[in-house]
Amino acid sequence: MALTNFDLNYLADEMKDAAFVSWSVEEGQEVKEGDDLCEIVTDKASLTLSVPADGKIVKLFSRKDDKLQGGTVLLSMDVK
């Protein structure tokens, strides 16, 4: 497995800014690509982001009401 960081732009395709709402996963959890990852809110919509790859969640970096900008690292995963 390879430790990989995923940022807001990678997960939300060119998103500039958002507010973090909640995680659907926990550190240490095994996940599959496409599983629900987290919820964020932009000025236009509430979005559920998906897990980007099969693997294990190593570290979650955001908390409720955090302001996110493009490039903000949201999580680290051990990717299969």
VMD Tcl script that builds the backbone (N, CA, C; Angstrom):
set m [mol new atoms 240]
animate dup $m
set s [atomselect $m all]
$s set {name element resname resid chain x y z} {
  {N N MET 1 A 0.845 -1.185 0.000}
  {CA C MET 1 A 0.000 0.000 0.000}
  {C C MET 1 A 0.887 1.244 0.000}
  {N N ALA 2 A 0.321 2.342 -0.483}
  {CA C ALA 2 A 1.063 3.598 -0.578}
  {C C ALA 2 A 0.294 4.711 0.124}
  {N N LEU 3 A 0.959 5.424 1.030}
  {CA C LEU 3 A 0.330 6.545 1.727}
  {C C LEU 3 A 0.129 7.688 0.734}
  {N N THR 4 A -1.117 8.151 0.618}
  {CA C THR 4 A -1.466 9.202 -0.336}
  {C C THR 4 A -2.344 10.237 0.343}
  {N N ASN 5 A -2.051 11.522 0.127}
  {CA C ASN 5 A -2.903 12.613 0.597}
  {C C ASN 5 A -3.880 12.993 -0.507}
  {N N PHE 6 A -5.119 13.294 -0.121}
  {CA C PHE 6 A -6.127 13.746 -1.074}
  {C C PHE 6 A -6.610 15.126 -0.644}
  {N N ASP 7 A -6.625 16.054 -1.603}
  {CA C ASP 7 A -7.041 17.419 -1.292}
  {C C ASP 7 A -8.414 17.727 -1.881}
  {N N LEU 8 A -8.933 18.897 -1.523}
  {CA C LEU 8 A -10.267 19.298 -1.960}
  {C C LEU 8 A -10.370 19.317 -3.478}
  {N N ASN 9 A -9.383 19.853 -4.174}
  {CA C ASN 9 A -9.458 19.917 -5.638}
  {C C ASN 9 A -9.541 18.531 -6.257}
  {N N TYR 10 A -8.773 17.570 -5.729}
  {CA C TYR 10 A -8.801 16.215 -6.262}
  {C C TYR 10 A -10.179 15.588 -6.059}
  {N N LEU 11 A -10.767 15.814 -4.895}
  {CA C LEU 11 A -12.035 15.168 -4.551}
  {C C LEU 11 A -13.254 15.894 -5.098}
  {N N ALA 12 A -13.145 17.204 -5.323}
  {CA C ALA 12 A -14.327 17.968 -5.737}
  {C C ALA 12 A -14.108 18.720 -7.048}
  {N N ASP 13 A -13.141 18.297 -7.844}
  {CA C ASP 13 A -12.983 18.769 -9.212}
  {C C ASP 13 A -13.050 20.286 -9.372}
  {N N GLU 14 A -11.923 20.942 -9.080}
  {CA C GLU 14 A -11.779 22.392 -9.284}
  {C C GLU 14 A -12.553 23.265 -8.295}
  {N N MET 15 A -12.967 22.723 -7.169}
  {CA C MET 15 A -13.691 23.529 -6.180}
  {C C MET 15 A -12.754 24.547 -5.549}
  {N N LYS 16 A -13.211 25.776 -5.408}
  {CA C LYS 16 A -12.386 26.860 -4.866}
  {C C LYS 16 A -12.481 26.962 -3.341}
  {N N ASP 17 A -13.706 26.874 -2.800}
  {CA C ASP 17 A -13.862 26.950 -1.344}
  {C C ASP 17 A -15.173 26.294 -0.909}
  {N N ALA 18 A -15.197 25.903 0.365}
  {CA C ALA 18 A -16.349 25.201 0.935}
  {C C ALA 18 A -16.222 25.217 2.449}
  {N N ALA 19 A -17.276 24.803 3.111}
  {CA C ALA 19 A -17.253 24.605 4.565}
  {C C ALA 19 A -17.406 23.112 4.822}
  {N N PHE 20 A -16.585 22.586 5.726}
  {CA C PHE 20 A -16.653 21.172 6.067}
  {C C PHE 20 A -17.813 20.937 7.017}
  {N N VAL 21 A -18.576 19.850 6.793}
  {CA C VAL 21 A -19.726 19.527 7.648}
  {C C VAL 21 A -19.449 18.302 8.509}
  {N N SER 22 A -19.178 17.155 7.879}
  {CA C SER 22 A -18.990 15.935 8.671}
  {C C SER 22 A -18.310 14.839 7.855}
  {N N TRP 23 A -17.688 13.907 8.580}
  {CA C TRP 23 A -17.106 12.712 7.990}
  {C C TRP 23 A -18.111 11.575 8.010}
  {N N SER 24 A -18.060 10.707 7.012}
  {CA C SER 24 A -18.834 9.462 6.987}
  {C C SER 24 A -17.935 8.272 7.290}
  {N N VAL 25 A -16.647 8.527 7.519}
  {CA C VAL 25 A -15.645 7.485 7.782}
  {C C VAL 25 A -14.876 7.841 9.049}
  {N N GLU 26 A -14.061 6.896 9.528}
  {CA C GLU 26 A -13.225 7.113 10.708}
  {C C GLU 26 A -11.792 6.707 10.396}
  {N N GLU 27 A -10.851 7.276 11.140}
  {CA C GLU 27 A -9.455 6.864 11.002}
  {C C GLU 27 A -9.342 5.378 11.309}
  {N N GLY 28 A -8.543 4.680 10.511}
  {CA C GLY 28 A -8.358 3.242 10.682}
  {C C GLY 28 A -9.355 2.393 9.915}
  {N N GLN 29 A -10.374 3.005 9.351}
  {CA C GLN 29 A -11.425 2.271 8.645}
  {C C GLN 29 A -10.969 1.847 7.250}
  {N N GLU 30 A -11.275 0.599 6.882}
  {CA C GLU 30 A -11.074 0.112 5.512}
  {C C GLU 30 A -12.245 0.624 4.667}
  {N N VAL 31 A -11.937 1.178 3.486}
  {CA C VAL 31 A -12.970 1.760 2.625}
  {C C VAL 31 A -12.792 1.285 1.188}
  {N N LYS 32 A -13.849 1.425 0.425}
  {CA C LYS 32 A -13.848 1.089 -1.000}
  {C C LYS 32 A -14.105 2.356 -1.803}
  {N N GLU 33 A -13.479 2.445 -2.971}
  {CA C GLU 33 A -13.713 3.575 -3.858}
  {C C GLU 33 A -15.209 3.746 -4.091}
  {N N GLY 34 A -15.688 4.990 -3.943}
  {CA C GLY 34 A -17.101 5.290 -4.157}
  {C C GLY 34 A -17.924 5.346 -2.891}
  {N N ASP 35 A -17.405 4.795 -1.766}
  {CA C ASP 35 A -18.117 4.921 -0.492}
  {C C ASP 35 A -18.261 6.396 -0.145}
  {N N ASP 36 A -19.285 6.738 0.633}
  {CA C ASP 36 A -19.420 8.113 1.115}
  {C C ASP 36 A -18.229 8.454 2.000}
  {N N LEU 37 A -17.641 9.633 1.770}
  {CA C LEU 37 A -16.470 10.079 2.517}
  {C C LEU 37 A -16.818 11.184 3.497}
  {N N CYS 38 A -17.381 12.283 2.996}
  {CA C CYS 38 A -17.696 13.414 3.852}
  {C C CYS 38 A -18.717 14.315 3.179}
  {N N GLU 39 A -19.246 15.242 3.964}
  {CA C GLU 39 A -20.183 16.238 3.445}
  {C C GLU 39 A -19.534 17.610 3.571}
  {N N ILE 40 A -19.665 18.400 2.503}
  {CA C ILE 40 A -19.210 19.786 2.505}
  {C C ILE 40 A -20.343 20.661 1.984}
  {N N VAL 41 A -20.244 21.965 2.258}
  {CA C VAL 41 A -21.246 22.919 1.781}
  {C C VAL 41 A -20.524 24.049 1.068}
  {N N THR 42 A -21.017 24.377 -0.115}
  {CA C THR 42 A -20.519 25.547 -0.836}
  {C C THR 42 A -21.588 26.626 -0.754}
  {N N ASP 43 A -21.341 27.762 -1.390}
  {CA C ASP 43 A -22.351 28.822 -1.391}
  {C C ASP 43 A -23.583 28.431 -2.206}
  {N N LYS 44 A -23.489 27.336 -2.969}
  {CA C LYS 44 A -24.603 26.939 -3.828}
  {C C LYS 44 A -25.240 25.596 -3.492}
  {N N ALA 45 A -24.503 24.705 -2.805}
  {CA C ALA 45 A -25.036 23.358 -2.601}
  {C C ALA 45 A -24.333 22.630 -1.467}
  {N N SER 46 A -25.023 21.605 -0.967}
  {CA C SER 46 A -24.440 20.654 -0.031}
  {C C SER 46 A -24.029 19.434 -0.850}
  {N N LEU 47 A -22.777 18.973 -0.684}
  {CA C LEU 47 A -22.252 17.878 -1.482}
  {C C LEU 47 A -21.714 16.758 -0.607}
  {N N THR 48 A -21.937 15.530 -1.035}
  {CA C THR 48 A -21.304 14.378 -0.405}
  {C C THR 48 A -20.171 13.941 -1.315}
  {N N LEU 49 A -18.947 13.959 -0.793}
  {CA C LEU 49 A -17.784 13.515 -1.554}
  {C C LEU 49 A -17.584 12.024 -1.351}
  {N N SER 50 A -16.999 11.364 -2.328}
  {CA C SER 50 A -16.788 9.920 -2.297}
  {C C SER 50 A -15.338 9.566 -2.005}
  {N N VAL 51 A -15.134 8.394 -1.441}
  {CA C VAL 51 A -13.793 7.860 -1.216}
  {C C VAL 51 A -13.132 7.689 -2.589}
  {N N PRO 52 A -11.890 8.190 -2.760}
  {CA C PRO 52 A -11.265 8.191 -4.071}
  {C C PRO 52 A -10.623 6.866 -4.503}
  {N N ALA 53 A -10.386 5.941 -3.573}
  {CA C ALA 53 A -9.710 4.682 -3.909}
  {C C ALA 53 A -9.923 3.669 -2.794}
  {N N ASP 54 A -9.727 2.393 -3.098}
  {CA C ASP 54 A -9.762 1.358 -2.070}
  {C C ASP 54 A -8.560 1.541 -1.146}
  {N N GLY 55 A -8.772 1.339 0.146}
  {CA C GLY 55 A -7.656 1.432 1.073}
  {C C GLY 55 A -8.107 1.606 2.510}
  {N N LYS 56 A -7.222 2.194 3.319}
  {CA C LYS 56 A -7.468 2.389 4.743}
  {C C LYS 56 A -7.253 3.863 5.075}
  {N N ILE 57 A -8.212 4.454 5.792}
  {CA C ILE 57 A -8.105 5.844 6.221}
  {C C ILE 57 A -7.025 5.929 7.300}
  {N N VAL 58 A -6.033 6.781 7.086}
  {CA C VAL 58 A -4.943 6.947 8.048}
  {C C VAL 58 A -5.175 8.182 8.910}
  {N N LYS 59 A -5.487 9.321 8.289}
  {CA C LYS 59 A -5.649 10.569 9.034}
  {C C LYS 59 A -6.712 11.430 8.368}
  {N N LEU 60 A -7.630 11.970 9.188}
  {CA C LEU 60 A -8.639 12.927 8.734}
  {C C LEU 60 A -8.242 14.302 9.255}
  {N N PHE 61 A -8.170 15.291 8.385}
  {CA C PHE 61 A -7.632 16.593 8.762}
  {C C PHE 61 A -8.670 17.675 9.034}
  {N N SER 62 A -9.912 17.516 8.610}
  {CA C SER 62 A -10.903 18.590 8.759}
  {C C SER 62 A -11.900 18.294 9.866}
  {N N ARG 63 A -12.446 19.383 10.407}
  {CA C ARG 63 A -13.466 19.296 11.465}
  {C C ARG 63 A -14.660 20.157 11.092}
  {N N LYS 64 A -15.768 19.924 11.765}
  {CA C LYS 64 A -17.001 20.671 11.501}
  {C C LYS 64 A -16.729 22.173 11.485}
  {N N ASP 65 A -17.279 22.831 10.466}
  {CA C ASP 65 A -17.202 24.281 10.255}
  {C C ASP 65 A -15.842 24.781 9.791}
  {N N ASP 66 A -14.862 23.894 9.554}
  {CA C ASP 66 A -13.606 24.347 8.957}
  {C C ASP 66 A -13.894 24.955 7.595}
  {N N LYS 67 A -13.222 26.043 7.290}
  {CA C LYS 67 A -13.311 26.658 5.963}
  {C C LYS 67 A -12.242 26.008 5.096}
  {N N LEU 68 A -12.653 25.448 3.980}
  {CA C LEU 68 A -11.747 24.745 3.080}
  {C C LEU 68 A -11.505 25.581 1.835}
  {N N GLN 69 A -10.285 25.559 1.356}
  {CA C GLN 69 A -9.945 26.224 0.101}
  {C C GLN 69 A -9.332 25.197 -0.824}
  {N N GLY 70 A -9.354 25.481 -2.113}
  {CA C GLY 70 A -8.736 24.582 -3.074}
  {C C GLY 70 A -7.334 24.224 -2.629}
  {N N GLY 71 A -6.994 22.952 -2.681}
  {CA C GLY 71 A -5.674 22.492 -2.267}
  {C C GLY 71 A -5.582 22.055 -0.817}
  {N N THR 72 A -6.614 22.326 -0.010}
  {CA C THR 72 A -6.621 21.893 1.385}
  {C C THR 72 A -6.626 20.364 1.443}
  {N N VAL 73 A -5.655 19.771 2.137}
  {CA C VAL 73 A -5.605 18.321 2.291}
  {C C VAL 73 A -6.706 17.907 3.266}
  {N N LEU 74 A -7.565 16.984 2.813}
  {CA C LEU 74 A -8.667 16.510 3.645}
  {C C LEU 74 A -8.328 15.224 4.393}
  {N N LEU 75 A -7.559 14.326 3.748}
  {CA C LEU 75 A -7.260 13.063 4.401}
  {C C LEU 75 A -6.024 12.411 3.809}
  {N N SER 76 A -5.469 11.483 4.585}
  {CA C SER 76 A -4.400 10.596 4.124}
  {C C SER 76 A -4.936 9.177 4.154}
  {N N MET 77 A -4.600 8.416 3.123}
  {CA C MET 77 A -5.028 7.023 3.023}
  {C C MET 77 A -3.856 6.146 2.637}
  {N N ASP 78 A -3.881 4.901 3.129}
  {CA C ASP 78 A -3.037 3.852 2.588}
  {C C ASP 78 A -3.838 3.271 1.429}
  {N N VAL 79 A -3.415 3.551 0.207}
  {CA C VAL 79 A -4.138 3.134 -0.992}
  {C C VAL 79 A -3.633 1.785 -1.449}
  {N N LYS 80 A -4.573 0.895 -1.772}
  {CA C LYS 80 A -4.214 -0.458 -2.244}
  {C C LYS 80 A -3.735 -0.405 -3.675}
}
mol reanalyze $m
mol bondsrecalc $m
mol representation Tube
mol addrep $m
